[in-house]
Amino acid sequence: MDKRIKKYNLNDPAQYEDDVEYWSKISPEEKLSITQDLREQHIKLFNKQKLYDESRKAIRTHYKIVSLKSKQ
């Protein structure tokens, strides 16, 4: 992928068009990877690791319950 940096004025409509073009060209796997990277940066930046760990535990528990019910 071509890496480049563009500088825009705050109200430049070309920025929106370039963003749409960029996101429409990349694969779903790349979009997911970028989203995960942003999530991890947010967790570190705002010191949310404990809250994140608790929510993952709750989701795993919920998933197990749903999985067990669907097997019956």
N, C-alpha and C positions, 0 to 999 in steps of 0.2 A: 504494500500500500504506500502511496505517495504521502510522505510526511511534509507538512508545510504549516507555516504560521501566517495568518492574515491579521491585519490590524484594521478595525472598523470604527467608524463613528458610532456613537451610542444609538442613534436613530436610523442607521443605514439598513434599508430593507434587504439589501443583498446578503446580509448576515443570515437572515432567516432562510433565504433561498439556498445558501451554501450549506446550512445545517441540515435542511431537508434532503438535499442531494447527498451529503455525506452519509446520513443514517439510512437512506434508501439503498446505498451501494454496498454496505457491509453485511456480512452474513449474520444469521440469528445467533450463531455461536459467539461471534465477536461482540454482538450487542450484549449478550448475557455476561460475557467476560468483563466488559467495560462496566456494566451495572454492578457486578460483584466487586470490582475494584473500588468503585465509588462508595459502595456500602461499607467496605472495610475501612476506607479513609474516613468516612463519617463516624464510624464507631470509635476509631482511634482519636480523631480530632476532638470529639465531644465526650470522651472518656465514658463510653457506654458499654464497655465489655461485659460488666456484670449483668446489666439488663439484657444484653444480647444473649448471654449464656442461659439466663433464666427462661427467656422466651423460647430458645431452642429446646430446652428440656420439656417445656409445656407442649410444644408442637410434637415432639417425639412421643410423649404420653398420649396425646390426642390421636396421633396416627396409629399407635398400637391398638387403642380402643376401637377405632374405626375398622382396622384390619381384622380384628377378632370378630366383630359383629358381621362383617361381610363374608366371613368364612362359615358362619353358622347357617 
